Amino acid sequence: MQTELIRQDGTRFPALWLRDNCPCGSCQIPGSGQKLFDITDLAPDIEIARAEEDADGVRVVFAPDGHRSRFTHTWLETHRPGPAPAYDDRTEDAKTLWVAADLQGTVPTGVWPAFADDPAERARCLQALLTQGFVILHGVPLADRAVLDVARSFGYVRETNYGELFEVRVEENPANLAFSSRPILPHTDNPYRDPLPTIQLLHCLTNAAAGGDSGLVDGYQAAATLRREQPEAFDLLTRTPVTFRYADSGADLSTSAPLIGLDPLGRIKQIRFNNRSMRPIALEPDRIPAFYEAYRAFAELLYRPAAQLGFRLEPGDCVIFDNTRILHARSGFTADGARHLQGCYADLDAAASELAVLRRTLDIIDQLERLFNDEGGSEYLGEPVTQAAHMLQTAAHAEAAGAPDALVAAALLHDIGHFTGHISGHQLMTGTDNRHSHTGADWLATWFPPDVTEPIRLHVAAKRYLCAVEPDYRQRLSSASLYTLDVQGGPMSATEADQFAALPHAQQATALRRWDEAAKDPQAAVPPFARYRPLLTRLLHTSPDA
């Protein structure tokens, strides 16, 4: 059988491409998606022997190996082969380019305590860092090495020859102009290093000097302007390697790269611009004038007053910026005035990873809140409360009992399987066991640890257990709960009860069950779902491979 979506001739999805991307557990590690085979393990003459489509996706049988794969419609639509260029979040296509006037009233800023503690605020700030190229945090503690805490809140500190942290203050005989009081024009840091530090942080501890204001320039914007206005100069700067070097008593660093770096598709991806560190250009003499003309044209675009966002770092401010895109500058200041910054480097891939994990985290919390607000507003299987009110009451009982966070979360989410399974709660009330405890636990296990999911998995069994070991427990059940008890298997046998009691999360499940039975009061005041968002966020898996 052939579907219109996947044809045996491979005109929409080539057979070898599909086979190479099979998502099954024999081909990929669940979670990380790392492949368990190599390209040479696949037959070069792979064909689609059969393809069958259902409501959720397509099942494919390949020849000659007979392997069976299943691809969801969402996956096929997301990865459909076509002429669109590959997405790269480091290139200009993923950025919002700007000059100073574009940022009037919209300079991306945040506040340290919220950045550290609130995933939504941290995601907002990291989004600004990755799209606009920078963010300024206020309220970072005026403490030695606090800048390292900021870097570690979203990634890892990149240690260099300057150490994991460097001091920006006047030195008597500086080897680097950053450690003087002289003005510094827009530049990128460490262009002599490969790989280049991709994020720089500067935290202000003291700024009592006259002058010493900071400035940022969008190098991608300047490069895009050069491409539009002087394409030959742009082309020359993207094709000419420039050597940068830094040497002192403890280091001798050099690398060669164009001032404007492009990806294989010609998109702007990296700026290396630092006149202080450039070494003599290695070109034929007759080509040097053209290079310097293009170099000057680019510099003039970067140095334009209209291009530069100027601001003053006050004590407690920390600016975080993309060092492959944003050039930073400083006005001169009086050497006798106290000005002290601490800086460090980090990497864009860690910030992008943190943002992706935060989005995944926030997406599931948002999804849960929508379930509470939408499906949760329906009646709760013959009880006098809504489904959402019942789950919120259960969580409130858990909190009142001093339960740990994971068990409070389990109490809050214990009936989520009524919304996420193939068989609804209403079908349960007509005599079909929807196994909502298992369905909900399995669905939540993508994001939550076993201390949350396993009491949920066992909470129906806990009702059967309690009815078996406590003679009067059955009498406490509502009529609806008595009905579902019979549908779900009735009280346990003595052997089943012993087996249940030995399970690792049996005690938590029985506690949850008691709160569950007590959470059916139509007059009870319940907190909103939003109350539990921080608790749920703390419990979510944070590893990208979780």
GUKOL-146707 format. One line per field, with one value per residue (C-alpha): residue in three letters; y, z, x. Coordinates in Angstrom, 1 decimal. Layout:
# residues N
res = c(ALA; ...)
py = c(Y; ...)
pz = c(Z; ...)
px = c(X; ...)
END
This chain:
# residues 546
res = c(MET; GLN; THR; GLU; LEU; ILE; ARG; GLN; ASP; GLY; THR; ARG; PHE; PRO; ALA; LEU; TRP; LEU; ARG; ASP; ASN; CYS; PRO; CYS; GLY; SER; CYS; GLN; ILE; PRO; GLY; SER; GLY; GLN; LYS; LEU; PHE; ASP; ILE; THR; ASP; LEU; ALA; PRO; ASP; ILE; GLU; ILE; ALA; ARG; ALA; GLU; GLU; ASP; ALA; ASP; GLY; VAL; ARG; VAL; VAL; PHE; ALA; PRO; ASP; GLY; HIS; ARG; SER; ARG; PHE; THR; HIS; THR; TRP; LEU; GLU; THR; HIS; ARG; PRO; GLY; PRO; ALA; PRO; ALA; TYR; ASP; ASP; ARG; THR; GLU; ASP; ALA; LYS; THR; LEU; TRP; VAL; ALA; ALA; ASP; LEU; GLN; GLY; THR; VAL; PRO; THR; GLY; VAL; TRP; PRO; ALA; PHE; ALA; ASP; ASP; PRO; ALA; GLU; ARG; ALA; ARG; CYS; LEU; GLN; ALA; LEU; LEU; THR; GLN; GLY; PHE; VAL; ILE; LEU; HIS; GLY; VAL; PRO; LEU; ALA; ASP; ARG; ALA; VAL; LEU; ASP; VAL; ALA; ARG; SER; PHE; GLY; TYR; VAL; ARG; GLU; THR; ASN; TYR; GLY; GLU; LEU; PHE; GLU; VAL; ARG; VAL; GLU; GLU; ASN; PRO; ALA; ASN; LEU; ALA; PHE; SER; SER; ARG; PRO; ILE; LEU; PRO; HIS; THR; ASP; ASN; PRO; TYR; ARG; ASP; PRO; LEU; PRO; THR; ILE; GLN; LEU; LEU; HIS; CYS; LEU; THR; ASN; ALA; ALA; ALA; GLY; GLY; ASP; SER; GLY; LEU; VAL; ASP; GLY; TYR; GLN; ALA; ALA; ALA; THR; LEU; ARG; ARG; GLU; GLN; PRO; GLU; ALA; PHE; ASP; LEU; LEU; THR; ARG; THR; PRO; VAL; THR; PHE; ARG; TYR; ALA; ASP; SER; GLY; ALA; ASP; LEU; SER; THR; SER; ALA; PRO; LEU; ILE; GLY; LEU; ASP; PRO; LEU; GLY; ARG; ILE; LYS; GLN; ILE; ARG; PHE; ASN; ASN; ARG; SER; MET; ARG; PRO; ILE; ALA; LEU; GLU; PRO; ASP; ARG; ILE; PRO; ALA; PHE; TYR; GLU; ALA; TYR; ARG; ALA; PHE; ALA; GLU; LEU; LEU; TYR; ARG; PRO; ALA; ALA; GLN; LEU; GLY; PHE; ARG; LEU; GLU; PRO; GLY; ASP; CYS; VAL; ILE; PHE; ASP; ASN; THR; ARG; ILE; LEU; HIS; ALA; ARG; SER; GLY; PHE; THR; ALA; ASP; GLY; ALA; ARG; HIS; LEU; GLN; GLY; CYS; TYR; ALA; ASP; LEU; ASP; ALA; ALA; ALA; SER; GLU; LEU; ALA; VAL; LEU; ARG; ARG; THR; LEU; ASP; ILE; ILE; ASP; GLN; LEU; GLU; ARG; LEU; PHE; ASN; ASP; GLU; GLY; GLY; SER; GLU; TYR; LEU; GLY; GLU; PRO; VAL; THR; GLN; ALA; ALA; HIS; MET; LEU; GLN; THR; ALA; ALA; HIS; ALA; GLU; ALA; ALA; GLY; ALA; PRO; ASP; ALA; LEU; VAL; ALA; ALA; ALA; LEU; LEU; HIS; ASP; ILE; GLY; HIS; PHE; THR; GLY; HIS; ILE; SER; GLY; HIS; GLN; LEU; MET; THR; GLY; THR; ASP; ASN; ARG; HIS; SER; HIS; THR; GLY; ALA; ASP; TRP; LEU; ALA; THR; TRP; PHE; PRO; PRO; ASP; VAL; THR; GLU; PRO; ILE; ARG; LEU; HIS; VAL; ALA; ALA; LYS; ARG; TYR; LEU; CYS; ALA; VAL; GLU; PRO; ASP; TYR; ARG; GLN; ARG; LEU; SER; SER; ALA; SER; LEU; TYR; THR; LEU; ASP; VAL; GLN; GLY; GLY; PRO; MET; SER; ALA; THR; GLU; ALA; ASP; GLN; PHE; ALA; ALA; LEU; PRO; HIS; ALA; GLN; GLN; ALA; THR; ALA; LEU; ARG; ARG; TRP; ASP; GLU; ALA; ALA; LYS; ASP; PRO; GLN; ALA; ALA; VAL; PRO; PRO; PHE; ALA; ARG; TYR; ARG; PRO; LEU; LEU; THR; ARG; LEU; LEU; HIS; THR; SER; PRO; ASP; ALA)
py = c(0.0; 3.4; 6.7; 10.0; 11.4; 8.9; 7.4; 4.3; 6.3; 8.6; 11.7; 13.4; 11.6; 9.6; 6.1; 6.3; 9.7; 8.2; 5.0; 7.1; 9.1; 6.3; 7.4; 3.9; 2.8; 0.4; 3.2; 6.2; 6.7; 8.0; 11.6; 12.5; 11.2; 9.9; 7.3; 3.7; 2.9; 4.4; 5.3; 2.3; 0.0; 0.9; -0.8; 1.8; 0.4; 1.0; 1.2; 1.7; -1.6; -0.5; 2.7; 2.9; 6.1; 6.6; 9.5; 10.2; 9.4; 6.9; 3.4; 2.4; -0.9; -0.8; -3.3; -5.1; -5.0; -5.3; -2.6; -1.0; 2.7; 5.1; 8.8; 11.3; 13.9; 16.6; 15.2; 14.8; 18.3; 19.8; 18.0; 17.8; 18.0; 21.1; 24.2; 26.2; 26.9; 25.1; 27.2; 28.5; 30.5; 32.1; 33.8; 37.1; 35.4; 34.6; 38.1; 41.4; 43.9; 47.5; 50.9; 53.0; 54.7; 51.4; 50.7; 53.9; 52.8; 49.1; 48.5; 44.8; 44.8; 42.6; 42.4; 39.9; 38.3; 37.6; 36.4; 33.9; 32.6; 33.0; 30.7; 32.9; 36.0; 34.2; 33.0; 36.5; 37.9; 35.1; 35.6; 39.2; 38.1; 35.7; 37.9; 41.5; 40.5; 41.8; 42.3; 44.5; 43.1; 45.5; 44.6; 42.1; 42.0; 44.3; 41.3; 40.0; 37.4; 37.9; 38.0; 34.3; 33.6; 35.4; 33.4; 30.1; 30.8; 30.1; 28.3; 27.8; 30.2; 30.1; 30.3; 32.0; 33.2; 36.0; 33.4; 32.6; 36.3; 39.5; 42.9; 46.0; 48.9; 51.1; 49.5; 51.3; 49.7; 47.9; 45.3; 45.7; 49.0; 47.8; 48.2; 51.9; 55.0; 55.7; 55.7; 52.5; 52.4; 49.6; 46.2; 42.5; 40.8; 38.2; 38.0; 36.3; 33.3; 30.2; 29.4; 33.0; 33.5; 34.0; 35.7; 38.5; 39.7; 43.0; 43.7; 47.1; 47.2; 50.9; 53.8; 57.1; 58.4; 61.3; 59.6; 55.9; 55.5; 52.3; 51.7; 48.8; 48.5; 45.8; 44.5; 42.4; 45.6; 47.4; 44.4; 44.1; 47.9; 47.4; 44.5; 46.7; 49.9; 48.6; 44.9; 44.7; 45.9; 43.4; 40.6; 41.5; 41.5; 38.2; 36.5; 38.0; 36.3; 38.8; 37.7; 38.8; 38.4; 39.0; 38.3; 39.0; 37.2; 34.3; 34.0; 34.1; 33.8; 34.3; 33.2; 34.2; 34.8; 37.4; 40.5; 39.4; 35.7; 33.9; 30.5; 28.2; 29.8; 33.3; 34.6; 36.8; 34.7; 36.3; 39.6; 39.9; 43.5; 44.8; 47.2; 47.0; 43.3; 43.2; 42.2; 43.2; 42.0; 39.3; 40.3; 41.1; 44.8; 45.8; 44.3; 46.0; 49.4; 47.8; 45.9; 49.1; 50.9; 48.2; 48.0; 51.8; 51.7; 49.0; 50.9; 54.1; 52.2; 50.8; 54.1; 56.2; 57.9; 56.8; 53.1; 53.1; 52.6; 54.6; 54.1; 54.3; 51.1; 51.9; 49.7; 46.5; 46.6; 43.6; 43.8; 40.4; 40.5; 38.3; 38.9; 37.4; 40.2; 43.1; 45.4; 47.2; 50.6; 52.9; 56.6; 57.8; 58.7; 60.4; 58.0; 59.3; 58.4; 54.9; 52.7; 48.9; 46.2; 42.5; 40.4; 36.9; 34.9; 32.3; 30.6; 31.1; 27.4; 27.1; 30.1; 28.7; 25.3; 26.9; 28.9; 25.8; 23.8; 26.8; 27.0; 23.3; 23.7; 26.7; 25.1; 22.1; 24.3; 26.4; 23.3; 22.0; 25.3; 25.2; 21.7; 22.9; 26.0; 24.2; 20.5; 20.9; 23.0; 20.0; 18.0; 15.5; 12.1; 12.5; 14.4; 17.9; 19.7; 20.2; 18.2; 21.2; 22.0; 18.4; 18.3; 21.8; 20.7; 17.5; 19.6; 21.9; 18.9; 17.7; 21.1; 21.3; 17.9; 19.2; 16.9; 17.4; 19.3; 16.1; 14.7; 18.0; 18.0; 14.4; 15.4; 18.4; 16.3; 12.9; 12.9; 14.5; 11.1; 11.8; 14.5; 12.9; 9.3; 7.7; 6.8; 9.7; 9.9; 9.8; 6.4; 5.3; 6.1; 3.9; 0.9; 1.1; 1.4; 4.2; 3.4; 7.1; 6.6; 4.9; 7.2; 10.3; 9.0; 7.9; 11.3; 13.3; 11.2; 13.1; 16.1; 15.0; 12.6; 9.3; 10.9; 12.8; 10.3; 7.0; 8.1; 9.1; 5.7; 4.0; 6.1; 4.0; 0.8; 2.6; 2.9; -0.9; -1.5; 0.7; -1.0; -4.4; -3.5; -1.0; -2.5; 0.9; 2.6; 1.6; 3.2; 6.6; 6.5; 8.6; 6.7; 7.7; 6.4; 3.2; 2.7; 3.2; 0.9; -2.0; -0.9; -0.7; -4.2; -3.9; -4.4; -6.2; -9.8; -10.4; -11.3; -8.2; -6.0; -7.4; -6.9; -3.3; -2.4; -3.5; -1.0; 1.9; 4.6; 2.8; 5.0; 8.2; 6.8; 5.9; 9.4; 10.8; 8.6; 9.8; 13.5; 12.5; 11.2; 14.3; 16.7; 16.8; 19.7; 22.2; 24.9; 24.6; 27.6; 26.5; 28.3; 28.9; 26.8; 29.7; 29.2; 25.9; 27.0; 27.7; 24.4; 22.5; 24.3; 23.4; 19.7; 19.5; 17.7; 20.3; 18.2; 18.6; 14.8; 14.1)
pz = c(0.0; -0.9; 0.6; -1.2; 1.5; 1.1; -2.4; -3.2; -5.9; -3.2; -5.0; -1.7; 0.9; -0.5; 0.9; 2.1; 3.7; 5.6; 6.6; 7.9; 10.1; 11.5; 15.1; 16.6; 19.7; 17.7; 15.5; 17.9; 21.6; 23.1; 24.1; 22.7; 19.2; 18.7; 16.0; 16.8; 13.3; 10.7; 7.1; 5.9; 7.8; 5.5; 2.1; -0.7; -2.6; 0.2; -1.1; 0.3; 0.2; 1.8; 3.4; 5.4; 6.7; 9.8; 11.7; 13.5; 10.9; 8.4; 8.9; 6.4; 5.6; 3.8; 1.5; 1.4; 5.2; 6.1; 8.7; 10.0; 10.9; 12.0; 11.2; 12.7; 10.4; 12.6; 12.1; 8.3; 8.0; 10.1; 8.2; 4.7; 2.2; 0.0; -1.3; 1.9; 3.3; 6.5; 9.6; 11.5; 14.6; 14.4; 11.0; 10.1; 9.1; 12.8; 14.1; 14.5; 13.1; 14.5; 14.8; 17.9; 16.8; 16.4; 20.1; 21.4; 24.5; 23.7; 24.9; 26.2; 29.9; 32.8; 36.6; 38.1; 40.8; 38.3; 35.7; 38.2; 39.7; 37.0; 34.0; 31.9; 32.6; 31.9; 28.6; 27.7; 28.3; 26.5; 23.6; 23.4; 23.7; 20.8; 18.5; 19.3; 20.4; 23.9; 27.2; 30.2; 33.6; 36.6; 40.2; 40.0; 43.5; 44.0; 45.0; 43.8; 41.0; 40.8; 37.0; 37.1; 38.8; 35.9; 33.3; 35.1; 35.4; 31.6; 30.6; 31.4; 31.9; 29.1; 30.7; 28.6; 29.2; 31.3; 33.6; 34.2; 35.2; 34.2; 35.9; 33.8; 35.6; 35.0; 35.2; 35.4; 32.3; 30.5; 27.8; 26.7; 26.1; 28.0; 31.1; 30.5; 30.7; 26.9; 24.7; 22.8; 19.4; 18.6; 18.4; 19.0; 21.8; 21.3; 17.5; 17.7; 19.3; 17.6; 18.6; 19.4; 22.7; 21.6; 24.6; 26.8; 30.1; 31.8; 35.4; 36.9; 40.5; 40.6; 38.1; 39.7; 36.9; 34.6; 31.2; 30.7; 29.1; 27.1; 23.6; 21.5; 17.7; 15.6; 13.4; 11.3; 10.5; 9.4; 7.3; 5.7; 4.9; 3.3; 1.2; 0.0; -0.7; -1.6; -2.7; -4.0; -0.7; 1.2; -1.1; -0.6; 3.2; 3.3; 1.1; 2.6; 5.6; 8.2; 10.9; 14.4; 17.2; 20.9; 22.7; 26.2; 28.7; 29.1; 25.8; 22.1; 20.3; 16.6; 14.0; 10.5; 9.4; 7.3; 9.0; 7.9; 8.2; 6.1; 6.3; 3.3; 2.0; 2.1; 5.2; 7.6; 10.6; 12.3; 12.7; 13.7; 14.0; 16.2; 14.7; 17.8; 17.2; 13.3; 11.9; 8.4; 5.7; 3.5; 0.0; -3.3; -3.2; -6.0; -4.0; -0.7; -1.6; -2.5; 0.8; 2.8; 0.9; 1.8; 5.4; 5.8; 4.4; 6.9; 9.8; 8.9; 9.0; 12.4; 13.8; 12.8; 15.8; 14.6; 14.7; 18.3; 21.3; 24.2; 27.9; 31.2; 33.2; 36.8; 39.8; 39.7; 35.9; 33.8; 30.0; 28.2; 24.5; 21.4; 20.8; 17.2; 16.3; 18.7; 18.8; 22.2; 22.8; 25.6; 25.9; 27.7; 31.4; 34.1; 35.3; 38.9; 39.0; 40.3; 37.5; 38.0; 35.9; 36.1; 33.0; 31.7; 28.6; 27.9; 24.7; 22.6; 22.2; 26.0; 26.0; 23.0; 24.7; 27.9; 26.0; 24.1; 27.4; 29.0; 26.1; 26.3; 30.0; 29.7; 26.8; 28.9; 31.9; 29.5; 28.0; 31.5; 32.4; 29.2; 30.0; 33.5; 32.0; 29.1; 29.5; 33.3; 33.3; 32.6; 35.2; 37.2; 36.4; 38.4; 41.2; 42.3; 41.3; 38.0; 37.1; 37.5; 40.9; 42.0; 41.1; 42.6; 45.8; 45.9; 45.6; 48.4; 50.7; 49.9; 50.7; 53.9; 54.9; 54.3; 51.4; 49.4; 46.1; 44.0; 45.8; 45.6; 41.9; 41.7; 43.6; 41.2; 38.0; 39.1; 36.8; 33.7; 32.0; 31.6; 29.0; 27.3; 26.7; 23.8; 26.1; 27.8; 31.4; 30.2; 28.7; 32.1; 33.5; 30.9; 31.9; 30.0; 32.1; 30.5; 32.7; 33.1; 35.9; 33.5; 30.6; 32.6; 34.1; 30.8; 29.2; 32.1; 32.2; 29.3; 31.6; 35.2; 37.4; 38.8; 42.2; 40.4; 37.8; 39.8; 42.6; 39.7; 38.0; 41.3; 42.5; 41.1; 42.4; 45.7; 45.9; 45.2; 47.9; 50.6; 50.0; 50.6; 53.7; 55.5; 55.9; 56.3; 53.5; 50.8; 52.8; 52.4; 48.7; 46.7; 44.5; 41.4; 43.0; 44.0; 40.4; 38.9; 41.6; 40.1; 36.5; 37.6; 39.1; 42.5; 45.8; 45.6; 46.7; 49.6; 47.2; 45.1; 48.2; 49.4; 46.0; 45.9; 49.4; 48.3; 45.4; 45.8; 45.5; 47.2; 50.3; 48.3; 46.2; 49.2; 50.6; 47.2; 47.2; 50.5; 49.4; 46.1; 47.9; 50.1; 47.1; 46.1; 48.0; 45.8; 48.5; 48.9; 47.9; 45.7; 44.5; 40.8; 38.7; 38.4; 42.1; 41.2; 38.1; 40.0; 41.8; 38.6; 36.9; 39.6; 39.2; 35.4; 33.7; 32.8; 30.6; 26.9; 26.6; 29.3)
px = c(0.0; 1.4; 0.4; 0.3; 2.6; 5.4; 5.7; 7.8; 9.6; 11.1; 10.0; 8.9; 11.1; 14.0; 14.2; 17.8; 17.1; 14.1; 16.0; 19.0; 16.6; 14.5; 13.5; 13.0; 14.8; 16.9; 18.2; 18.5; 19.1; 15.8; 16.0; 19.4; 18.6; 22.1; 22.2; 23.2; 24.4; 26.8; 26.0; 28.0; 25.7; 22.9; 22.4; 23.0; 20.0; 17.5; 13.9; 10.5; 8.7; 5.5; 4.1; 0.8; -0.6; -2.8; -4.2; -0.9; 1.8; 3.2; 4.6; 7.3; 8.8; 12.2; 13.8; 16.1; 16.6; 12.9; 13.3; 10.1; 9.9; 7.2; 7.3; 4.8; 3.1; 4.7; 8.2; 7.8; 6.5; 9.3; 12.1; 10.6; 13.4; 13.3; 15.1; 14.9; 18.4; 19.4; 18.6; 21.7; 21.0; 24.5; 23.9; 22.3; 19.0; 18.4; 19.2; 17.5; 19.9; 20.0; 21.5; 21.2; 18.0; 16.2; 16.6; 15.0; 13.0; 13.6; 17.2; 17.1; 17.5; 16.8; 17.2; 19.6; 17.4; 14.7; 17.2; 18.7; 15.4; 12.7; 13.0; 10.7; 12.8; 16.0; 14.5; 13.5; 16.9; 18.7; 16.4; 17.5; 21.2; 20.8; 18.7; 19.7; 23.2; 23.2; 21.4; 22.1; 21.4; 20.9; 21.2; 24.1; 25.7; 28.7; 30.8; 34.1; 33.7; 30.0; 30.3; 31.2; 27.9; 26.1; 28.0; 27.3; 23.6; 23.3; 26.5; 30.1; 33.0; 35.5; 39.0; 41.8; 45.3; 43.7; 42.3; 38.6; 38.1; 39.9; 40.0; 39.3; 41.0; 44.0; 47.4; 50.7; 52.3; 49.4; 50.1; 46.5; 44.8; 41.8; 43.8; 44.4; 42.3; 42.5; 39.4; 38.9; 37.0; 34.5; 36.2; 35.7; 37.7; 40.4; 40.4; 43.7; 42.1; 40.7; 38.0; 37.0; 35.2; 31.7; 30.1; 31.7; 30.4; 31.5; 30.3; 30.7; 31.8; 32.9; 32.5; 33.3; 35.5; 34.7; 34.1; 34.5; 31.0; 30.4; 29.2; 27.9; 27.8; 26.0; 28.7; 26.2; 24.3; 27.4; 28.5; 25.0; 25.2; 28.6; 27.3; 24.4; 26.3; 29.8; 29.5; 33.0; 34.5; 32.2; 33.4; 37.0; 36.7; 35.0; 37.7; 40.9; 42.4; 43.8; 46.3; 45.6; 48.2; 48.7; 51.9; 53.1; 55.5; 53.0; 51.2; 51.7; 48.4; 47.6; 45.1; 44.0; 40.5; 38.5; 37.1; 33.7; 33.0; 30.3; 28.7; 28.7; 25.5; 27.0; 25.2; 27.1; 28.2; 31.2; 32.9; 36.6; 37.5; 40.3; 42.8; 45.1; 45.7; 46.0; 49.4; 50.7; 48.4; 49.9; 48.9; 50.6; 51.6; 49.1; 46.2; 46.9; 45.4; 42.0; 42.1; 42.7; 40.0; 37.5; 38.8; 38.4; 34.9; 33.9; 35.5; 33.7; 30.4; 31.3; 32.5; 29.5; 28.0; 24.5; 25.6; 26.7; 24.4; 26.0; 25.3; 27.0; 27.6; 26.7; 27.7; 25.7; 25.2; 26.5; 26.4; 26.4; 27.1; 27.8; 31.5; 31.2; 28.7; 28.7; 31.7; 32.2; 33.8; 34.7; 35.2; 38.4; 38.2; 40.3; 42.9; 42.5; 38.8; 37.9; 36.6; 36.6; 34.9; 35.3; 34.9; 34.8; 33.9; 31.3; 30.0; 26.9; 26.2; 25.6; 23.3; 21.4; 21.1; 19.9; 17.2; 16.1; 15.7; 13.9; 11.5; 10.8; 10.3; 8.0; 6.1; 5.0; 4.1; 2.0; 0.5; -0.5; -2.0; -4.1; -5.3; -6.4; -8.1; -9.8; -10.5; -10.1; -13.3; -15.4; -17.2; -15.2; -16.7; -19.9; -18.4; -19.7; -16.5; -14.7; -11.6; -9.3; -10.8; -10.4; -6.7; -6.0; -7.7; -5.6; -2.5; -3.7; -4.2; -0.7; 0.8; -1.2; 0.3; 3.8; 4.5; 7.7; 7.5; 7.5; 4.5; 2.7; 3.3; 2.0; -1.1; -1.7; -1.2; -2.5; -5.5; -3.9; -4.2; -7.9; -6.9; -3.9; -5.0; -6.9; -9.8; -11.5; -12.7; -16.3; -15.6; -14.3; -17.7; -19.4; -17.4; -14.1; -10.9; -8.9; -5.8; -5.5; -2.9; -0.5; -1.3; -0.7; 2.5; 3.9; 3.1; 4.6; 7.7; 9.1; 9.5; 9.3; 11.3; 9.9; 9.2; 6.5; 5.3; 5.3; 2.9; 0.6; 1.1; 0.1; -2.7; -5.5; -3.8; -3.5; -7.3; -7.6; -4.9; -6.5; -9.9; -8.2; -6.2; -8.5; -12.0; -13.7; -11.9; -14.4; -17.2; -15.4; -15.6; -18.0; -20.5; -18.5; -15.3; -17.0; -18.2; -14.7; -13.2; -15.1; -14.2; -10.5; -10.4; -11.9; -10.1; -6.7; -6.2; -3.9; -1.1; -1.6; -1.7; 1.7; 3.2; 1.9; 3.2; 6.7; 6.8; 9.2; 6.5; 3.7; 3.7; 3.6; 0.8; -1.4; -0.9; -1.9; -4.9; -6.2; -5.8; -7.5; -10.6; -10.8; -10.6; -14.2; -15.6; -17.5; -17.2; -13.4; -11.3; -8.5; -5.4; -4.9; -2.6; -0.2; 0.7; 2.3; 4.3; 7.5; 7.3; 6.7; 9.5; 12.0; 11.1; 11.4; 14.2; 16.9; 19.2; 18.7; 18.9; 16.4)
END
